[in-house]
Amino acid sequence: MLPFVRDNGLRIEPQYQSRVFGLFNKLDAHSEGTSVGLSLVKRIIEIHGGRIWVESEGLWKGCTFYFTLPDPSGGTR
């Protein structure tokens, strides 16, 4: 099973899913925050040789952010 973080907010439509990882990219210009958090998380994971992506099932079912990190013994977690 892959590690993940899940929320119960709005769905992120497939065409916008990669955009949420961009620095200062906001899907809703009126929302709070700087839109830096996911960009930093993505950069940290990638520096350590992993990857991160988001999946979203439907309206108000939230999003699940999955990620991988290399296993210190040589595999992938």
Secondary structure, DSSP 8 states (H G I E B T S, - for coil): ---EEE--S----GGGTTGGGSTT--SSTTSSS-S-HHHHHHHHHHHTT-EEEEEE-STTS-EEEEEE-B-TTSSB-
